[in-house]
Amino acid sequence: MTIRNDTAVAFFTQLLGAKGVVAEAEDQERYVCDWAGGRLGMPLAVVRPGTTEEVAEVVRYCHEQRIRMVPQGGHTGLVQGALPDDHIAEVVISLERMTRIRRLDPLNFTMAVDGGCILEEVKRAAEENDCFFPLSLGAQGSCQIGGNIATNAGGVNVLRYGMMRELVLGLEVVLPNGEIWSSMRALHKDNRGYSLQQLLIGSEGTLGIVTGAVLKLTPRPQQSQTALLAVPSVEAAVRLYALARRVGSDLLSAFELIPRQCLELAFEAAPQLSDPLDEVYPNYVLLELAASGPVDLSVMLECLLEAGMEEEVVLDGVLASSIAQADQLWLIREGMVEGQLLRGEHLRTDISVPISAIAECVEQAAAAVTTLSPNSLLIAYGHIGDGNLHINVLPAAETPGEALPALFEQLEGAIFTVVDGFDGSISAEHGIGRSKQAAYLARLSSTEQRLLTSIKEVFDPDELMGAGRILPLAERQLLSNIH
Amino acid sequence: MTIRNDTAVAFFTQLLGAKGVVAEAEDQERYVCDWAGGRLGMPLAVVRPGTTEEVAEVVRYCHEQRIRMVPQGGHTGLVQGALPDDHIAEVVISLERMTRIRRLDPLNFTMAVDGGCILEEVKRAAEENDCFFPLSLGAQGSCQIGGNIATNAGGVNVLRYGMMRELVLGLEVVLPNGEIWSSMRALHKDNRGYSLQQLLIGSEGTLGIVTGAVLKLTPRPQQSQTALLAVPSVEAAVRLYALARRVGSDLLSAFELIPRQCLELAFEAAPQLSDPLDEVYPNYVLLELAASGPVDLSVMLECLLEAGMEEEVVLDGVLASSIAQADQLWLIREGMVEGQLLRGEHLRTDISVPISAIAECVEQAAAAVTTLSPNSLLIAYGHIGDGNLHINVLPAAETPGEALPALFEQLEGAIFTVVDGFDGSISAEHGIGRSKQAAYLARLSSTEQRLLTSIKEVFDPDELMGAGRILPLAERQLLSNIH
């Protein structure tokens, strides 16, 4: 522990009190190791400010002392953005003590919250006021709103309600120099000047720390219909989606592609699950319709099934006749993610292409993967309505562990090349952080790189916040700031 | 005409051909006078490039020669942003020849278009493919998509579909130095790095020229229900809105407040209109439900009426029983704007507050206006669902014309002060341009001003594009660049 570290910790302790600082290495464990088990280095300290003003004071101190900082939410990101660095010790600024629901206005359909609020708590508070906050993620029990905003989170309801970007009306942000910037107004429309708010959303903690937000709510759905439909092919799933969009008006809230292998993976992870259909089919679609008003959703669903059968894009299906049965169907969606983890290390991707190109993209990706690694298992599942698939690869059991990193790199490169062919994205919802940086930069035009770097310089000329995430460190920074 | 002008015109003519340049003052009329009749100065030239590459070449030339430019769409803006300057002659870059629909993909629900496409043409092309582009504005017969994006246009369907910002998936922009920046991908989700796209949307032609865009479509509604409901008060209209959001699920596509005086104004402008209800009421709501699928919208509307009567927020109403009758009701909404123009010069505002504060805001604004100008007529109408009202003032007939500018300034200031009291916005959808600049800057924090100015510098360090719009000219620019 260097002198600088001691001085900083003493300052933070005086400012925030004992509960506001985690100084000892053994207590820092949960701040240095993310959801996916990744870890890099140890922090200089972990601070846990309780108010926006405290966050600002911490940041001002770090800014003056040229100490690097990394904001941390629920630590459920998948691109290593919130992990403390392994070269230069950073101060982890955790928002976990800032969990206040500031104001909920059901007539305005808005809710002002602290950045550290857990997503599930936000959803619950909305529901208690007969409203609904639509962001819906596997990690919602631990991810925080500030992190959701910093990473522009997605999830299963995007096709109806949009990404996090579209659910934020106001923001409060502590900038890298400790100034507080705020647009905390509960306005559904505000068209004044350049949207700093939109620039900050999705900046992954590199331009500022989200300490508060005004969220957009909708009426709470009073009813929903969930169905698991068997479809003959990925292409049929895409055609079924177009039908579902039309028949479902704007009431379609989820439309997930689930290949057969994913069902099997879910059964492995959750043995209490059983096959919802009598026969085995190559692909399934899990869909949901929801409404807050008097609509007969079952008529809508029957209409869709009928049209789907007629167009031969639906082979079979089960409609949940109760909430319990619907939950059971959604357990498949969750279980298949767990099932992949149980199979051990695997390649995860998060790509998007135009919806109309999904089937061909999956086909080409499967061919590329088979060529490189004939015995591995490719699974392609996800959000058809967003053109967003997770094309993952589970390596053959016989592949030696030490060969995996190189194999994954090769496979990822091959999948990304396929995605490039459709003008797709190598990161549809997970962001860039560290793990997608190389692939991201390789696809960036020099014009865009210049603009992005200049914007980072406007907000954080000394590269003190989230340094090295999204954009690489500027050359000069690699030479200085070592302690 | 200076030598520099001749040289520039010669260059443009060689580059674009005769049809690409409007050099003579008499032909420039429609480029120097906007929709609302505003005019400032004459341009150095008007150029009409036909392709993105031509736009880029024009801009590169202007950038090299340090000639100021102003992009121009359909010229229907309300804040004088596209008017050529009166101090320094600018080159008007009109997109009107770039009207190509590049690609429409109904399976992906996307459409790629040139920046100069007229909004109505875009809507028509979408409909021909059984899709729908939801942006809906009074000016849609002449406004252009590029301008809609540059100004982040709003309109009557925002409560359901969002502002223009939420309808754009990809952009193609010529930057102030002539470089082309593009995110022209037809992706519903793409979460890579800072969103330059969102920063450019709403930048009002000061950071670049929108030459192309990928737009998000929805299924084409197959049915709609329109109703004009009489409500006892503005507060009742707000409560009715909350009901309508719930009962209407997400199928409510418009909800407009229309005070009685606006009905009268509509009758003045369109004498063929007649009062749709037998009695006279103080306020009305014009609402629309629309769906692409099998939903019984009339049941929904009956449900809403019943609940509204029970809660005493609906007094009376007429449901359009045919498309012709619905169009007739919408004519009232359009006619009342024309009716205001017929009454002569008047104050227009475009404010927003939280929906729950609308009634009190209107009350306070009316009181403030009455105090200052007892005989003038205040009308407050607009988009309840967005908290966005146009609080306009028609001066008393006896007010002398030369007294109007000072009166309007005073009244506007008083209304804005009321809006400030509710943490509202002085520009909900019209943008800043020139006419809102003073009010905008007066409310800008020094932090925000510094960030915005720095961002402008990143894109346009010499202040050559849209100079003086949104942000004031930097001091140094006021002293140089005169020719």
HADDOCK unambig.tbl for C-alpha pairs under 7 A between the chains (distance, minus, plus):
assign (segid A and resid 107 and name CA) (segid B and resid 242 and name CA) 6.10 0.50 0.50
assign (segid A and resid 107 and name CA) (segid B and resid 355 and name CA) 6.77 0.50 0.50
assign (segid A and resid 107 and name CA) (segid B and resid 356 and name CA) 5.45 0.50 0.50
assign (segid A and resid 108 and name CA) (segid B and resid 354 and name CA) 5.92 0.50 0.50
assign (segid A and resid 108 and name CA) (segid B and resid 355 and name CA) 4.87 0.50 0.50
assign (segid A and resid 108 and name CA) (segid B and resid 356 and name CA) 5.30 0.50 0.50
assign (segid A and resid 181 and name CA) (segid B and resid 447 and name CA) 6.86 0.50 0.50
assign (segid A and resid 185 and name CA) (segid B and resid 423 and name CA) 6.17 0.50 0.50
assign (segid A and resid 186 and name CA) (segid B and resid 354 and name CA) 5.68 0.50 0.50
assign (segid A and resid 187 and name CA) (segid B and resid 352 and name CA) 6.72 0.50 0.50
assign (segid A and resid 187 and name CA) (segid B and resid 353 and name CA) 5.95 0.50 0.50
assign (segid A and resid 187 and name CA) (segid B and resid 354 and name CA) 5.40 0.50 0.50
assign (segid A and resid 187 and name CA) (segid B and resid 387 and name CA) 6.95 0.50 0.50
assign (segid A and resid 187 and name CA) (segid B and resid 424 and name CA) 6.91 0.50 0.50
assign (segid A and resid 188 and name CA) (segid B and resid 386 and name CA) 5.11 0.50 0.50
assign (segid A and resid 188 and name CA) (segid B and resid 387 and name CA) 6.49 0.50 0.50
assign (segid A and resid 189 and name CA) (segid B and resid 352 and name CA) 6.60 0.50 0.50
assign (segid A and resid 189 and name CA) (segid B and resid 386 and name CA) 5.98 0.50 0.50
assign (segid A and resid 189 and name CA) (segid B and resid 388 and name CA) 6.84 0.50 0.50
assign (segid A and resid 189 and name CA) (segid B and resid 428 and name CA) 5.13 0.50 0.50
assign (segid A and resid 189 and name CA) (segid B and resid 429 and name CA) 6.69 0.50 0.50
assign (segid A and resid 190 and name CA) (segid B and resid 352 and name CA) 6.98 0.50 0.50
assign (segid A and resid 190 and name CA) (segid B and resid 425 and name CA) 5.84 0.50 0.50
assign (segid A and resid 190 and name CA) (segid B and resid 427 and name CA) 6.21 0.50 0.50
assign (segid A and resid 190 and name CA) (segid B and resid 428 and name CA) 4.25 0.50 0.50
assign (segid A and resid 190 and name CA) (segid B and resid 429 and name CA) 6.45 0.50 0.50
assign (segid A and resid 191 and name CA) (segid B and resid 427 and name CA) 5.70 0.50 0.50
assign (segid A and resid 191 and name CA) (segid B and resid 428 and name CA) 5.01 0.50 0.50
assign (segid A and resid 191 and name CA) (segid B and resid 429 and name CA) 5.12 0.50 0.50
assign (segid A and resid 191 and name CA) (segid B and resid 430 and name CA) 6.84 0.50 0.50
assign (segid A and resid 191 and name CA) (segid B and resid 431 and name CA) 5.22 0.50 0.50
assign (segid A and resid 192 and name CA) (segid B and resid 427 and name CA) 6.07 0.50 0.50
assign (segid A and resid 192 and name CA) (segid B and resid 431 and name CA) 5.51 0.50 0.50
assign (segid A and resid 192 and name CA) (segid B and resid 432 and name CA) 6.00 0.50 0.50
assign (segid A and resid 193 and name CA) (segid B and resid 202 and name CA) 6.86 0.50 0.50
assign (segid A and resid 193 and name CA) (segid B and resid 203 and name CA) 6.34 0.50 0.50
assign (segid A and resid 193 and name CA) (segid B and resid 431 and name CA) 6.99 0.50 0.50
assign (segid A and resid 193 and name CA) (segid B and resid 432 and name CA) 6.53 0.50 0.50
assign (segid A and resid 193 and name CA) (segid B and resid 470 and name CA) 6.10 0.50 0.50
assign (segid A and resid 194 and name CA) (segid B and resid 199 and name CA) 5.99 0.50 0.50
assign (segid A and resid 194 and name CA) (segid B and resid 202 and name CA) 6.22 0.50 0.50
assign (segid A and resid 194 and name CA) (segid B and resid 203 and name CA) 5.29 0.50 0.50
assign (segid A and resid 195 and name CA) (segid B and resid 199 and name CA) 5.62 0.50 0.50
assign (segid A and resid 198 and name CA) (segid B and resid 198 and name CA) 5.92 0.50 0.50
assign (segid A and resid 198 and name CA) (segid B and resid 199 and name CA) 6.71 0.50 0.50
assign (segid A and resid 199 and name CA) (segid B and resid 194 and name CA) 6.02 0.50 0.50
assign (segid A and resid 199 and name CA) (segid B and resid 195 and name CA) 5.63 0.50 0.50
assign (segid A and resid 199 and name CA) (segid B and resid 198 and name CA) 6.71 0.50 0.50
assign (segid A and resid 199 and name CA) (segid B and resid 199 and name CA) 6.02 0.50 0.50
assign (segid A and resid 202 and name CA) (segid B and resid 193 and name CA) 6.85 0.50 0.50
assign (segid A and resid 202 and name CA) (segid B and resid 194 and name CA) 6.22 0.50 0.50
assign (segid A and resid 203 and name CA) (segid B and resid 193 and name CA) 6.33 0.50 0.50
assign (segid A and resid 203 and name CA) (segid B and resid 194 and name CA) 5.29 0.50 0.50
assign (segid A and resid 219 and name CA) (segid B and resid 245 and name CA) 6.75 0.50 0.50
assign (segid A and resid 219 and name CA) (segid B and resid 246 and name CA) 5.55 0.50 0.50
assign (segid A and resid 242 and name CA) (segid B and resid 107 and name CA) 6.11 0.50 0.50
assign (segid A and resid 245 and name CA) (segid B and resid 219 and name CA) 6.76 0.50 0.50
assign (segid A and resid 246 and name CA) (segid B and resid 219 and name CA) 5.56 0.50 0.50
assign (segid A and resid 246 and name CA) (segid B and resid 292 and name CA) 5.45 0.50 0.50
assign (segid A and resid 246 and name CA) (segid B and resid 293 and name CA) 5.64 0.50 0.50
assign (segid A and resid 247 and name CA) (segid B and resid 292 and name CA) 6.44 0.50 0.50
assign (segid A and resid 247 and name CA) (segid B and resid 293 and name CA) 4.10 0.50 0.50
assign (segid A and resid 247 and name CA) (segid B and resid 294 and name CA) 6.37 0.50 0.50
assign (segid A and resid 248 and name CA) (segid B and resid 293 and name CA) 5.70 0.50 0.50
assign (segid A and resid 249 and name CA) (segid B and resid 291 and name CA) 5.31 0.50 0.50
assign (segid A and resid 249 and name CA) (segid B and resid 292 and name CA) 4.78 0.50 0.50
assign (segid A and resid 249 and name CA) (segid B and resid 293 and name CA) 4.93 0.50 0.50
assign (segid A and resid 250 and name CA) (segid B and resid 250 and name CA) 6.45 0.50 0.50
assign (segid A and resid 250 and name CA) (segid B and resid 251 and name CA) 6.85 0.50 0.50
assign (segid A and resid 251 and name CA) (segid B and resid 250 and name CA) 6.84 0.50 0.50
assign (segid A and resid 291 and name CA) (segid B and resid 249 and name CA) 5.31 0.50 0.50
assign (segid A and resid 292 and name CA) (segid B and resid 246 and name CA) 5.47 0.50 0.50
assign (segid A and resid 292 and name CA) (segid B and resid 247 and name CA) 6.44 0.50 0.50
assign (segid A and resid 292 and name CA) (segid B and resid 249 and name CA) 4.80 0.50 0.50
assign (segid A and resid 293 and name CA) (segid B and resid 246 and name CA) 5.65 0.50 0.50
assign (segid A and resid 293 and name CA) (segid B and resid 247 and name CA) 4.10 0.50 0.50
assign (segid A and resid 293 and name CA) (segid B and resid 248 and name CA) 5.71 0.50 0.50
assign (segid A and resid 293 and name CA) (segid B and resid 249 and name CA) 4.95 0.50 0.50
assign (segid A and resid 294 and name CA) (segid B and resid 247 and name CA) 6.37 0.50 0.50
assign (segid A and resid 294 and name CA) (segid B and resid 300 and name CA) 6.12 0.50 0.50
assign (segid A and resid 295 and name CA) (segid B and resid 295 and name CA) 6.33 0.50 0.50
assign (segid A and resid 300 and name CA) (segid B and resid 294 and name CA) 6.13 0.50 0.50
assign (segid A and resid 352 and name CA) (segid B and resid 187 and name CA) 6.70 0.50 0.50
assign (segid A and resid 352 and name CA) (segid B and resid 189 and name CA) 6.60 0.50 0.50
assign (segid A and resid 352 and name CA) (segid B and resid 190 and name CA) 6.98 0.50 0.50
assign (segid A and resid 353 and name CA) (segid B and resid 187 and name CA) 5.92 0.50 0.50
assign (segid A and resid 354 and name CA) (segid B and resid 108 and name CA) 5.91 0.50 0.50
assign (segid A and resid 354 and name CA) (segid B and resid 186 and name CA) 5.67 0.50 0.50
assign (segid A and resid 354 and name CA) (segid B and resid 187 and name CA) 5.39 0.50 0.50
assign (segid A and resid 355 and name CA) (segid B and resid 107 and name CA) 6.76 0.50 0.50
assign (segid A and resid 355 and name CA) (segid B and resid 108 and name CA) 4.85 0.50 0.50
assign (segid A and resid 356 and name CA) (segid B and resid 107 and name CA) 5.44 0.50 0.50
assign (segid A and resid 356 and name CA) (segid B and resid 108 and name CA) 5.30 0.50 0.50
assign (segid A and resid 386 and name CA) (segid B and resid 188 and name CA) 5.11 0.50 0.50
assign (segid A and resid 386 and name CA) (segid B and resid 189 and name CA) 5.99 0.50 0.50
assign (segid A and resid 387 and name CA) (segid B and resid 187 and name CA) 6.95 0.50 0.50
assign (segid A and resid 387 and name CA) (segid B and resid 188 and name CA) 6.47 0.50 0.50
assign (segid A and resid 388 and name CA) (segid B and resid 189 and name CA) 6.84 0.50 0.50
assign (segid A and resid 423 and name CA) (segid B and resid 185 and name CA) 6.16 0.50 0.50
assign (segid A and resid 424 and name CA) (segid B and resid 187 and name CA) 6.90 0.50 0.50
assign (segid A and resid 425 and name CA) (segid B and resid 190 and name CA) 5.85 0.50 0.50
assign (segid A and resid 427 and name CA) (segid B and resid 190 and name CA) 6.22 0.50 0.50
assign (segid A and resid 427 and name CA) (segid B and resid 191 and name CA) 5.70 0.50 0.50
assign (segid A and resid 427 and name CA) (segid B and resid 192 and name CA) 6.09 0.50 0.50
assign (segid A and resid 428 and name CA) (segid B and resid 189 and name CA) 5.12 0.50 0.50
assign (segid A and resid 428 and name CA) (segid B and resid 190 and name CA) 4.25 0.50 0.50
assign (segid A and resid 428 and name CA) (segid B and resid 191 and name CA) 5.01 0.50 0.50
assign (segid A and resid 429 and name CA) (segid B and resid 189 and name CA) 6.71 0.50 0.50
assign (segid A and resid 429 and name CA) (segid B and resid 190 and name CA) 6.46 0.50 0.50
assign (segid A and resid 429 and name CA) (segid B and resid 191 and name CA) 5.12 0.50 0.50
assign (segid A and resid 430 and name CA) (segid B and resid 191 and name CA) 6.84 0.50 0.50
assign (segid A and resid 431 and name CA) (segid B and resid 191 and name CA) 5.23 0.50 0.50
assign (segid A and resid 431 and name CA) (segid B and resid 192 and name CA) 5.54 0.50 0.50
assign (segid A and resid 431 and name CA) (segid B and resid 193 and name CA) 7.00 0.50 0.50
assign (segid A and resid 432 and name CA) (segid B and resid 192 and name CA) 6.02 0.50 0.50
assign (segid A and resid 432 and name CA) (segid B and resid 193 and name CA) 6.53 0.50 0.50
assign (segid A and resid 447 and name CA) (segid B and resid 181 and name CA) 6.86 0.50 0.50
assign (segid A and resid 451 and name CA) (segid B and resid 458 and name CA) 6.94 0.50 0.50
assign (segid A and resid 454 and name CA) (segid B and resid 458 and name CA) 6.39 0.50 0.50
assign (segid A and resid 455 and name CA) (segid B and resid 455 and name CA) 6.76 0.50 0.50
assign (segid A and resid 458 and name CA) (segid B and resid 451 and name CA) 6.92 0.50 0.50
assign (segid A and resid 458 and name CA) (segid B and resid 454 and name CA) 6.38 0.50 0.50
assign (segid A and resid 470 and name CA) (segid B and resid 193 and name CA) 6.09 0.50 0.50
